[in-house]
């Protein structure tokens, strides 16, 4: 789910493979009707995506080497990482740029929430520390949301990556290395001890519970102001991944959920909606529909079932992936074809058709499993950089927003007359991009020349009149033109701004029906800095 460093090599099979054990009929005993797959849905047309009430979200990893852009680079990797980000992380200096781009892309996608992939902080920190989903970093996400002006666009849920936060973090803290139990080295990496520990003992607190609550979930809540927390029916959402490593532990997983719920209510005054992976019922047979602490169950996914729906109590959760590819060093492959966006369309179609209340997708930044949604340079499983973000927006609760912000530097294609990126920022290639000193910071296209253009394969336009307002700065007069759906627009003269930023209405269009349309921003003449334009439906 989820660089290959010394610890990643040891735990890849446990922590990075985002599909839990294959689904079975044992838990709960009566499977809902939505469990059985319907015939494969066709890719819907623009008018075929039904209106729905499902909230749409995605798992989102933020480990240190991901933020630095290191974990998908280098040689001697068993997996080829195709869906690397369009955004080029800068290894040195501040990581603000990584967070800034992340929140902008999430806001663009229309997701209602992201679930921060929390893998814990070792109690012996800073002596022992693995930056692999440290929940104390979530405040940086919040700061970026505020800095980039997207604080009202989405919320943040918590995801407890149990194999990492419960077991691997514990082993690291005990000096065994950051990994799970290894049959090849049982003396160093021992089986997880939960089944041998009484839940009412100090040993349970020290060996088990502090890694779950004190140094992971609690820290996550402390780093997310309540107004940013994703709540469903007024309850903050906490997801738990599979926990096959715990063994047969009747009553103990149920007790852990009860404790987490009680501690959250006691410390934060909120009753959490705890959503578990279907794997939990195989480890603790006391988990039943009557278990008050459980708010929902998801079936996750596997290679045979890349999207699932599960109903528990009154909550139906759909899970899906956009594609999947992982190879191990023995040559074994786990693969689900993205099929040029069709797999993601099928997953979302299936979830909505089966009346999912909540959709949870793997995994916004999951480059290590070729399952990311971000803008990507991938030319094998993506058709163009913004493709997966656009699919998410189409299936979001607000596919045609009244105002839709489009960053100039994030175009799908471009024509640039000069060689190289003169600003050295954001992406590789010949498009000139620099850091932006405008409100909300970010990046901007700079040093434009006659004959250059920026192209977006498709952007959402509502029915009726829409105005495109362009944010720019220029020392002298610039002329530009917007072409939409290959229809040439009018040339607009942008007056000099003495280098300060100004927003002007640069195009007006009127359409009989809503739809996603190709947009090209042409530079007719002049040198300008282009920050973004906003499509405003009137």
N, C-alpha and C positions, 0 to 999 in steps of 0.2 A: 504494500500500500504505500503500498505504500506505493572520485571518490571511493570507489570501493576502498575503504580503509581497512585496517586490521580487524576492527570489530564488525564491519559490515560483512566481510567475507565469512565470518563465523556465524552470523545470524540471518543471512539473507533469506534462507528458506523459511525461517520463523517469522521475521518481521516485515519483509518486503513483499511477500506473496499475499496479495490482497484477497484471496478466496479461502474461506474456512472449509471445514470438512463438508463432504457432499451432504445435501439435504436428505432427510429421511422422514418417516411418518411417526416417529416415536414421540415428538414433542412439538406442539401439544398433540394429544391422541387424535383429536378431530381436526383435520386440516380444512381450512375454509375453501370455498369454491374457487377463489382467486388463485389457489396454488397451482392448478393444472394449466399448463400453457395453452393458449388459444393458437390458431393458425398464425403464422408469421404475418405481422401487419406490413402493409406496403408503406413506402415513404410518402408521407402526406404532402399534398400541395399546400400553397400558402393559405388557402381558404378552408383547408380540411383539418387544421389543428383546432380541436374543440376548446371552447372556453371551459375552464376548470377551476377548482378551489384548492388544488394541491399546492403546498408550499414547496419550493424547489431549493435544494441545497447540495453542497459537495464537501467531502473531506478535503482538508487542506494541510499539507505538511509544510514545516518551516525550519527544518534542521539546518545546522550551521553550514555544512558544506553545500547544501542547496542554495542558501542565501548568497554564498560566495561564488556560486556557479562552478564548483569543483567536482561534484559527485557524478556528473555525467561526462566528464572529460578524461582524456588520457587513453592509454593503450592497454592491451591485455585484459579486455573486459569480455566476459562470456556473452553478454547481451549487447546488441547494437541499440543505442539510444537514438531513435529517430525523432521523437517529438521534443527536441530541445527548444528552449524558449527563444522567441524573436528578441526579447530583451536580453542584452549582454551584460551580465553582472560584472562589476568591477571588483577584483579580489582585494585591492588595497583601500584603506580609508573607510568612510562611513558606509553602513549597509542601508541607509535611509532610502536609497534609490530602489533597492529590491522591494522593500515594503511599499514604496510609493507606486511602483508599477503594478504590484500585486493587487492593491486595493482598487486602482483604476480599472484593471481588467475585470475584477469581480463586479464592480458597479456597472461596467459596460454590458456584462453578460446578463444582468437582470436577476441573478440568484437572490433568493430571499435570505439565505444564510450560508455561512461556511462553518464547518466543524473543525476547530483547531486540533491537529493531531498531536496530543499531549503524551509524552513518553517519560515524564518525571524528572525530578532533580534529586541527585543522590544526597542522603542525609549527611554524608561526610564532605559535602561541598565546602570549600573549593579544593580540598585535597584530592577528592575523586570527582570527576566531572566529565560527562559526555553531553555535548550540545546536539542532541538528537531529537528535539521536540520539548525543549525546556519551557514549561508553562509560564515562567517569569518573563519570557520574551513577548508574550501576547500584548503587553502594553504598547509595544512598538507598532503592532498592527493598528491599535486604536489611535495612536498618535498620527500614523500615516493617513487613516481615514479622515481625521480632522484636518490635517495639513493639505490633503488633496481635495477637500470639499465634498467628500462622499459619505459623511458621517450618517446621513439619513437614508442611504441606499440599501444597506443590508445589515444583518445581525450576526452575532458570533455564538455558536454552540461549542460544547466541549466533547471531544472524542478521547476516550481512554484506550490507548493502544496496549492492551493488557500484556501480551507477551514481552513487550519492551518495558513498560512502566512497572509491572509487577515482578517479572523474573529477571530480565536482563539488567535492569537498573540495580536490583538487589545483588546480583552476582558481581557487578562492577563495584558496588559498595563494599562487598566482602572480600575484594581482592581476587576474584576468580575470572575477571575479564568480562566485557560487556557481551553477554550471550546467554542463551538458554542451556538447559541440560544437554550434555553430549555423552552418548553411550561409548564413544571412543575415548573419552577422558572422564570417567565417572568420579574419580578422586577429586578433580578440580571443579567440575561442574556437576553438582549433585542434583537429584530430582527435587522438584519444587516441594516444600515440606507441608503444605496446607493440610493434607489429609492426616498428618501425624500430630497436629497442633490443636489444642482445645481453644475454641473461640473466646472463652472467658479468661484467658491467661495473658500474662504480661508478654510471653513469648509471641503470642498472636499479634499484639500491638507492634512489637519490635521487629518481628521477622516478616509480617504480612501487611498489616493494615497501614502502617505509616507510609509505605511505598504507594499505596492506593489513594489514601486521603491526604495525609499531611504534606507529602512531597509531590503531589500531582493535582488531583481534582481541587483541593482546597486552594492551592497556589493559582490555578487557572481562574477560579472565581475571584480571587483577590486582585487579579490583573485585568478583569473585564468590568468596567463600570456597569451598573445594572441596566442603564438605558441602552447599552449595546448588546445585552445578552439576548440570544434568541429564545423566545418563549412560545410554547404551544399551549393554547388555552390557559395562558397566564403562568405556565410552569416552565422554568429553565430546562433546556434539553441537554441531557448527558448521554452520549452513546458509549457502549462498551463493545470492544471487538471480541473475537473468540478466545477461549481459554482452555484449550485441550490439554495444555501442559500441567494443569492442576490435578489431573487424575479423577478418581471417583470420590467425590466429597459431598455426600448428601447432607443437606442442611446448611452447609458452610457458605456457599455462594449466596443463598437466600439471606443469611445473616449479614454478609458483607453489604448487600444492597440495602438492607434495613438500616445498618449503621451509617452508610453514606447519606441516605435520606434524612435520618435523624440529625446528623451533624450539619448538613446543609441548612435544614430548618433552624437549628439552634444557633448557628453562627451567622448565617446570611439572611435569615427570615424568609427563605423561599423554599417551596416544596418542589423538588426537582422531578422532572419526567425522565425516569431512567429507562433507557432502551437497550436491550441486550441482543447479542447475536444468538441465533438458534442453537449454536453449539453449547450454550450454557446448560440447557435442559438435559444434555447427555452426561454432564458432569455432576449435576445436582438434581435428583429426581423429585425433590420437594418443591421445585419451582413449578407452580401451577397457575391456572387462571385466577385462583383466589389469592395469590401472593400480592399483597397490597403495594409493595415497593416497586413492582415492575409496572412500568407505564406502557411498554411496547416491546415487540420482538421483530427483528428483521431476519430474513433468510440469507442475507449477503448474496454472493454469487460464486460460481465456479466456471470452469471452461465449458462445461456442457450446458449450463444455465447462466448466461451472462446478464440476465435481468430476471428479477423475481418480485413477487408481491406477497406480503404476509399480513393477515389480520389477527390481532390479539386484543381482546376486550373490544373497545370501540375505536381502535386506532389501526389504520391500514397503511403500511409502509412499503413503498416501492424502492428497489435498489437496482442500479445499473452501471455499466461501464461504456466508454466510448470506443474501446479496443483494448487489447492486452497482448504483450509480448515479453517473455522472460526466458532466457536460456541459462542453464547452469553449466559448470565447467565439464560435466560429463556429456554434454551435448543434448540433454533433455530440454524440450521446449514446451512452454505453456503459451498458447496462442489463441486469440480470438480476433478475427479480421475486423478492422474498423469499417471496411467496406465503404470508404469515401463518405463517412458521416451517417450511413444508413443504419449501422448498429445502434448508435446513440438515438436516432429517430425511432427505431423499433423499441428501445428500452423505455423511452418517454411515452410513446404511444401505448405500450402495454400497461404502464403504471396508471396513466390517466383513464384508459379504458376500464381498468379494474378498480377505479374510484379510490386511488391512493389519496390519503389525507396529506401524507408527507412523502417526498421523494428525496432519497439520499444517494448521491452519486460518488463513486470512486473516480478520481481523486484529483483535485484541481491542479496540483503541482507534481503529479505522480509520473515524472519522467523515467524513473527507474523501472517502471513496468509498462512504459509506452502508453500510459493511460491518462495523460494530462489533458487539460482543456485550454490552457493558456495560448496566446498567440505563438505560433511556432514556425520555425524554418523548415519543418518536415515537408518533403515533397513526395513521400511514399504513402503515408496514411492520412495526410491532410491534402485537400485540394488547393487551399490558400490559407494564409496565416490566421485570419479571423474566423475560420470556418466553424470551429467548435463553440466559440463564444457566441457566434450568431445563432447556432442551433439552440443553445441554452436560452438566449433572449426570445427566440420564437416560441418556446414552450414555457416561458416565464409567466408570472401573473400580470405582467405589464409589457407585452411585446411591442406595443406602439406607444411609447411614453409621449407625453405632451412636449417634453424637451429631452433630446437625445444628444449627448456630447460625444464628439468624434475627434480624437487626438490626431494631429497631422502626422506625427512621427510614426504612428501605428498603422499607416496605410498598408494595403495588401501588395500593391505594386507601385513602381515609380519610374520616372525618367529623369535622370540627373546628368547634366552636361559636364560636370567636373569629375575628376577621378578621386576616389576616396571620400571618407567622411571627415570633413574639415573640423567638425566639432568633437569628434571622437567619442560620441555618446550614444547610448541606447541600443543601437544595432549595427551589425557589420554591413559593409557594402558601400556604395557610392553616394547614398543620400546623406546630405549635410545636416547634422543634428547636434544641438548644444543644450546645456542646461538652461532652464528657463527662469528668468527673474520676475515673471509675472505672478499675479495672485494664483494661489494653489500650486505654484512651483512646477515641478515636472520637467518636460523637455519641449523643444520646439524645432521645427525645420528652419534652417537659416540659409543665407547666401543664395537665394533663388536667382534663376536666370531665365531669359526668354526661351521658350520651348520646353521647359520642364513641366512635369505633371505628377500628381499623386492620385492613385486610383484605389477605390474600395469596391470589391466585387458586389456587395449588396449591403444596403442600409435600410432601416425601416421608415416608411412614410405613411402617415395616416391618410384617410380619404379627406378630400377638401384641400384647403390652402395651407401651405407650409412655407416658412421663411427660413433661409439658411443665413445665420449670423456668424461672421468670421472674426476671430480674434487675431490681430496682427500688430506688428510694429515696423516702421520703415523710416528711413532718413529722407527718402525722396518718393515721388509718385510711383505707384505700382498699378499694373493692370492685370486682372485675373478674370477667369470665366469658369463657371460650373456647368458641366455637361451631365445630364441625368438620363439614364437609359438610352444612351447614344444620341440624345437630342441636344444639339448645341444650344447653350444658353447665351445670355447677353454678356458682353464685356463690361466689366465694372471697374471704374477707376478708383483706387484707394489713395486718399491724400496722404502726404507725409505726416508723420506723427512725432518727429524729432526723437525717435527711438522709444517713446512711451507706448504703452499698449492701448489699443483702441478696438472696440467691437462695432462692426457695421453690418447692415443687411446687404448681403452680397448676391442673393438670388431669391426669387419667389416662384413657387411652382403650385400647380393645382391638379389633383388627380381624382378621378371618379371613384376609385376604390383604393383601399389600403394595399400595401405590398412592399416587398423588398426590392430595391432598385440600385443599379450600378451608378456610382458617382465618381466623376473625375474632376479634380481641381486643377485647372490649367494656369500656368504662369505665362501671360501674354507678353509682359515686359516688367523689368524692375527687380530690385533686390529687397526682399522682405524677410522678416521672421514670422513664421506662421505657427501659432500655438494650437488652436483647435477651432472647429466650427460647431454650431449647435443647430440641430434641426428642430424647429419650433412649430408645432401644429397649432393653427389658429381656429 
